[in-house]
């Protein structure tokens, strides 16, 4: 299919030079670049973390989030930590 695009002169000049170096055409380079851009955008869709929550009453009443040593101690209690 034919279409018209407007690109920077310097970019087109660079594409022509690369096409000559690589023994290909500007059209092939543009198609490849467009395929790569589309694939990259599809891969880059927003990451959604699965819901891994569980039932419970929230934080343990004996734990304060202000002191990491207390949290760590509670986690490793009875486990040799």
Secondary structure as GFF3:
##gff-version 3
##sequence-region A 1 81
A	DSSP	alpha_helix	9	22	.	.	.	ID=ss1
A	DSSP	alpha_helix	26	43	.	.	.	ID=ss2
A	DSSP	alpha_helix	68	76	.	.	.	ID=ss3
###
